[in-house]
Amino acid sequence: MKSYVMGIDFGSTTAKTVILDLKGRVVSSSVAHMGAVSGDGVKASISNALEQAGITQEDVGRTVSTGYGRRMLDIADKNFTEITCHARGAVAMVPDARLVIDIGGQDSKVIAVDSNGLVAQFAMNDRCAAGTGKFLEVLARAMEIDLEKMGGVALEAKEELKISSMCATFAETEVISLLAEGNTKPNVLGAVHAAIASRTLGLVGRVGKKGPVVMTGGVAKNQAAVHYIEKALGMPLILPETPQIAGALGAALIALDDYRSEHKDELAEMEEDDRLEAQMEFDKSCVPGCKGVPELALTEQEKAAGPAKGKVRTIWEAVQNNL
Amino acid sequence: MRLLATLVLEAKPEEDVNKQEILAVFEDAASRPLAYAQAWKDRTGGKVVGSFPMNFPGEIAHAAGTLPMILQESDDAITLGHGLLFPFYCGYTRSMVDQAARQEFNVLDAIMFGDHCVQLLGMADAIRMQLPDTKVIFFQLISSMCDPWTFGRAVESFEVLKNELEEFLGSKISDEAMHESTKIFNRNRQMIRKLYEMRKSGAVSLSAVEMQHIVKSSMIMDKVDHNKLLEQFMAYVEANPEPEPKGIRLHLSGHFCQAPKREVLDMIEDCGAIIVGDDLYHGFRYISTDVDEAGKPVEALAKWYMERNTGVPCPTRVQNDVDWDSFLLKAMEQEKAAGMIVLMAKFCEPHMYYYPEVKEAFEKKGVPHLLIETEHESMAIEGLKTRVETFLEIVKRRQAA
């Protein structure tokens, strides 16, 4: 039996990989820009994660892929949609979450989840790139500003402007008109982010507004997007530390379930061995020279009184005298 | 044009014909309906009567010796039709008008239609203007199905329709001819219903697209020829049982006028579903109900019209003792379907208005369903695939729970 499982999120603009051990602990994670067609980004993401974990693909027992390129990965044993995986990953990161807003490069989705991270309902953008990372990318280019900086500039907006087009290309025309009318870049960028928030609220409406809400996907790193979505929702967003890897984490958790269930007998044996080993370690503390006093060796009165000096030695001597 | 139907029916001995060859004939007619009509016309010298969905009694036109044909949405992009119908009309009506504007309906001698929805009425007017030399016969069907006068009104409508057709063709349609056509149509419906039963039980493996080819070609082809092919098909599939297909059993619902696009149906099955039932017009809705073979033929058609709404309820009809959502839930139970995909054509008003009731009933019962809005223009299949796969993942999980 192998000791690790892997989740890969082969997205449209980035590739993410998460490696877990069989207890579900994150061993490593990696995000790489791509290269969607060549697959170079996903290869880099996988090798980085393996390197960080200090293992090779041979050590991985199960690999689950997700994202738009999920079917293109030969190393994946199974694939699941990004909706299923983001739900699972987001709830693993924020166990109380009941609604997941995921805004990625090419799509945005709102997912209602149960306490196990399973999808109850979902809605996806079905109108081109409206309300996605691509929408921000197109408009950043139109406004000649770095994508990473646009959120910060948008937060400086003083005036509320409106971009009403559903289409990224037409929105670009609106942005140019607003700038031509003499509006400031922060105000126009504020309107761009408000437009994303309004599309997101539309998706929330289709699924049903509920909380707590967690936001995942690359756009969760954009402070202005978060601010405007919170304002539109009238609710705070919980932001995981690494929102981009939620899908890959979900995929890895599904891989873990699958692998654990396939090897449940061996795992039960291993867990029993671990338990016995721990017990042995514990018991060893009764031998001379050990620093601690095992709780089990004390009566309730002794526990209440605190450890009695020399007690363990006395027991040990008594045992030896009787051998 | 050489039709596959002719090749198979005339050139090959019956025992040599296999399932795929007959399906290819059905597909050929289903994909080129107007070419089929032209070839039939060239062969027989008869007249072709086109009709719009969904309660047109083809039996009357057949009894008059014509080829009744349900007119089909084309896969071509809308071109000249844009100048005649606004984009908020559904894909079916826009495609019909576009075909008329491009003079593709010249093969038709007459077109008949009933007032099933406002968009169909607008479409018929636009077509009438484009084809001034084509006879257009309009018939009105009562939409209130429970009134004491419903039956009488339906009889009147079909009488008017029959009279107008007789006038156009210049000859009377006898009761005997009507009875004969009714038998032929019933035989066709019965065979297709049997295929539905066989698919449900796993006795025959038919994809959603293959079933669509069978039903759609029945709307187009001469029913006598279609029956002959169906008989060969039934004989073949009964003699050559196949292993039961594996997948998540789903019911397909919606699309009252046009056939769902092939790429959508294929995509749903590629995601791991098998379609075990439907209420599509290009499906069970078309063949759900037979016409009485005895008695007065027009009265039998009126009875058929009324029973049809119980066979598969339609949101364009009003019937207090029938509701579509209960019908769907019951059908799914019989089909052992684990979920339903609703295919809603944009902008089909009757469907849009009724859907909230279906949604509510399904959510109340905890039966998973997914709504997909379909368009005449190409659809973003990759995004749809993600939605369908997620839906199937939800269905699988509920099955496992």
Interface residues (C-beta under 8 A of the other chain):
Chain A: Y68 F80 T81 E82 I83 T84 D107 L118 V119 F122 M124 N125 D126
Chain B: E373 A380 E382 G383 T386 R387 E389 T390 E393 I394 R397
